[in-house]
């Protein structure tokens, strides 16, 4: 059963990390600052398990960090969120909740993604038993990822 829970959690984390990379705006077009935030919904299914929830990206601070070998001005962006999962995995009904926390480092010059550290905690019930798991995911990018999603400016929160 722990293997099933591990597979479900890893699949959920991978799916979620794909959605977290999409930047809401280009910092060159909008004056982004500490306190600005964006809220998103995510959802999907994999191997019979549905995952739905929300997450928030909030500019928490500015800093100087080494990015690609050079000292660079960056935004430190907090990531928080939660979601529910449910479905049938290998003939077993599973339900659960997940919590997402983490930090992204994005360039102040154009909001490109330099690195992230995400943690996902999941509590899942299967066959009347509760399993709790934590998984982390960390990555940095050289060159940074310009994940600007389009020309339409989105509202800052």
Buried (B, 14 or more C-beta within 10 A) or exposed (E): EEEBBBBBBBBBBEBBBEBBBBBBBBBEEBEBEEEBBBEBEBEBBBEBBEBEBBBBBBBBEEEEBEBEEEEBEBBBBBBBBBBEBBBEBEEEEBEBBBBBBBBBBBBBEBBBBBBBBBBBBBBBBBEEEEBEBEBEBEEEBEEBBEBBEEEEEEEBE
